[in-house]
Amino acid sequence: MQSDPVVTADIPKLWLDEPDALERLTKSAADQGMKSIAHDLITDGFTVIRSAVDPKLCDQVVEDYREYSRQNRSYVDENLDINGREKRLVNFHFWSESEMKIGTNPRTMEILDFLFGREACLYTSLTFKYGTQQPIHRDTPHFATWPDSQFFGVWTALEDVHIDAGPLQYIPGGHRYKIDQAAILRRVEAEFPELARGDQLMKALDIYNGEVILRSPNEGRPLQVAALRKGDTAIWHPQLPHGGYPAANPDLSRWSVVFHCAPTEVQVHQHDRFFSHQGDTPPPPRYGFHEAFGRKIAVAGDVAFM
């Protein structure tokens, strides 16, 4: 049964981003493991929880994906990239109970509750057979919240990640610098008044992404490659510059899943709202929820390749 969104007014900013975050953490009654994770996210914007997920559950997700592909062969074949490899599969947790179990992992969700300071939920997911080789980018335009940064990427390796398969890469500390997205849109509106609104928003997104690529190496510490093993889970701040390391061998798989998580009272919006919505009041809700394994799961899209 689907439930309506519960939107709470006056949600505070993410406490990890406050100037006194480390002091708050020192005074916290949380266990040392939780404190270490929060410390990493405050200082680096990235943390890894080793052996967070049972390797057998990881294997089952891969087998579920293969079964999905067998049952939907023509759809899979219609969604290959220029190298003939499957694209990312959105919201596979609705098809695979094993993936839903990973997304609602009790310890991971307990950590997210602590990081948000409120109950966390699962918004959407992406399942990967191969590395993305994405340029350095921030998630915030695609996962916009009010207040901002009420979102974490939660990435689990479904197999040991080979360095030649294009592992995650990120710039520690790069989550701290600001980009004024409203100013970017105003510039686009002034320079390209003839463009349709959707095209203006896409141009603003291109400019924003270009600024992230240009500024991040100078704003954070040296780029790091995340060497994750099967069952390891990484969590990153939504402003963290990250991407896919170039794959020396693009035929190697990099089985993994990333869950996009937010507080239950916070709706996640996309790049159009990120650039155009003004003020502190959030846009109208976009989706409701159902429940799985004791957690709210956003009803925000179907299983589909992208």
N, C-alpha and C positions, 0 to 999 in steps of 0.2 A: 504494500500500500504506500502510495506517495503522500508525503506530508508537505505542507507549505513551508517556505523559508521563514526563519525566525530572525528578524533584523533588529539589532539592538542599537539604540542611539548612544552617542558619546563613548564609543569604544576608544580606549587610549591607544597611543602610538605603541609600536613594538618596543617593549622595554629593553631589548638588546641594543637598540639604536640610541638610547638615551645617554647623555654624557656621564651619568653615574652608574652605568650598567655593571661595570666590574665591581664597584662597591656594593651594589645590590646583590650581586652574585655571592660575594664573600659572606654577606649576612644571611643568605638563604639557608633554609633547613634541608635543601635537597641533598641527595646522596652525592658522593664524590664523582661517580661516573657521570651523573647528570650535570654537575658543575663543570666537568672537563669538556663536555660537549658544548655547553653554552659558552664557555670561555673561547673555544675554537671559533664559534660563530661570531662572537663579538669582535675578535681580533683578526681572524682570517676570512670569515664569511663562509667557511667550509669545514666539515668534520666527517670522520668516517667511524662507523660502528662496526667493528670486526665481528664476523660470524653472527650477524643479527638474525639471519634466516636459515632454517634447516635446508641443507643442500638437496635433500630429497624433494622438498617442495619446489626448489628451483628447477630440478629435473622435470617435475610434473608440469610446470608451466610451459617448458619447451615442448614437451610431448603434446600438451593441449593445443599449442600453436600449430604444431604439425597436423594434428587432427582437424583443426579449424581449416587449415589450408587444403587438406584432402576433401573436406566437405564443400569448400567454396573455391574450387580450383580455377574456374573461369574468372572469378572476381580477383583472385590473387594475380593471375596472369595479366589482368588489365591494369595492375598497379605496381609495375616494376619501374625502377629508375633507369637512367641511360646505360647503366652497366648490367641491366637484367636482374637486379636484386630487389627483393621486396622492400617497399617503403615502410615507414613507421606505422604501427597499428594502434589506433586510438581506442581507448576504453575497452581493452580486451578483458578487463576484470569483470565485465558483465557476462562474458562467455565462459571464462575460466574461473571456477571456484578457487583453485589453487592460487591464482593471481590475486583474487579478492582477499584471500587469507594473508598474503604478503602485504597487501595494501593496508590491512587492518591489524597488522602485527601489534600485539598488546604493548610490548616494550617501546616500539617505535612511536605508537600513538601517545603513550604516556610521556615520552620525551617531547613530542610536539605540544601536548597540553601545557607542559612546563614552559616551553619556549614562547608560546603564544600568550600564556597566562589565562587561558580559557580552553574549552573543549575543541579539539581539532576534528576535522572531517576530511573525507577524500573527495576531491573535486573531479579530476580526470586523470588519465594515465596514457603513457606511450610505451609500447613494447617494441623492442629493437632486435632484429636478427643480426644486423650489421652496424658498424659505427657510422655516425652521421658525417664526420669530418666538417662539422659546422664551424664557421669562423667564430671568433670570440664575440659574445653577445650577452645581453642581459635579458632575463625573462620578463621583466616588469611591463613592457608594452603589451604582452600577450596574457598576462595574469595581473591585471590592474585591480587594486583594492582601495577602499576608502575606510579608515586612513590607509596610507600606503604601506607597503612591505608586510602585509598580513598574509604571507604566502611562503611556503618552502617547497623546493624540489627535493624529492626523496627517491634516490636512485639505488637500485639493488642489482648487483652482478648475478646473473643466472649461470655464469660459468667463469672460470678464471680468465681474466682479460689479458690477452697477449699484447705486448707493446706494439707489434706490427698490425694489430687489428683496429687501431684508432681509439685508444682509451680516452677518458675524460681529461681535459686540461682546464686549468683555472688560474686566475691571478689573485693570490692571497692579498687581502686588504683592499682590493679594488672595489669593494661594495660601499665605500664611504664617500666617494665624490658624487656631486650632484650634476644632473643635466636638467635644464628647464624645458620640458617637452611642450608646454604651452607657448613658449617663445619660438620654438621651432615651427609650430603650426602657424603662428602669426606671420612668420617670415615666408612660409610657403604660400599662405593666402595673399600676401602682398606681391610676391614674385610671380605667382601662377594663378591669377584670378580667373582665368579662362577654364581651368581644370574642373571637372566634376568633383563633388565632395569626396567621393570614395578615392579618386585618384590623388587628391590633395593629401588625404590621410596616409595613403601608401607612400607618397613622396616624403612626408614627415617621418614615417617609419624608416625609410632608407637613410635619411639624414641622421636620425637618432642612432641607428646601427653603425653608421660610419663614424660618428663621434665616439662611440664606445670602442671601436677598433683602434681609433687614433689615440685616444687618451689613456686607455687602460694600462698599457705597458709603463707609462710614466707615473701613474697614480697609485699603483700597488707595488708589491714586491715581485721578484722574478717568477715567471710562469712555472707552474708545477704540473706534473702528470700524475694522475691518481692510479696507482697500481692496486686495483681491487681484485679480490679473489671471490670465488663463488660463495654467495651468502652474505658478503659484506654490503653494508648500506651506507651511502653518502647522503648527507643533508647539506643543502646550500641556501644561502641568503638570496632573495629574489634579485638583489642588485649586483650579485657577484658576476663579474665577467668570466665566462666559461665557454667551452665549446668542445668539439671533437678533435683530438690530435690527428694529424694526417696518418692515414693507414698505409704503411709500407707494402702491405699485402691485402688489397681490398677484398680478396676472396675469403679471408679469414672471418669467421663469425665473431660477433660481440654481443651474445645474448644478454639482454638486460631489460629492466623495466623502470620507468620513472613515474612516480605518483606525484600529482600536484595537490598540495594540501593547504587548507585554510581553516580558520575558526568557523564553527557552524553559523555564527551570527554575521559573518562577512561574506558577501557575494563577490565572486571573481568576474572581472569584465575583460574585454578584449581591446585591441589597439585603437579602435574608433573612440571608445570612451576615454582611454588613456590620454589621448591628445586633446579631445574636444570637451570633456566634462569639466566644469569649473566649480570651485567651492568645496567645502568640507562635507556637505551632505552627499551621501552616495547616490548613484543612479538607481532607478527602480530595480527590484529583484529580477533575476533572469531565470531561475530554476528552483525547483523544490528538491526534496530528498526522499530516499527510502533508507532502509536500515539493513546492515549485514554484519554479523559477528559483533554486535553491540555498538556499532559505529554508524553515524549518518554518512550516506553516500549520495553525492549530488546526482540528480538526473539531468545531465548536461551533455547530451549527444550520444550517438549510437556507436557500435563497433564499426570502425571504418579505417581504411588506409589514408595516409596523408603524407 
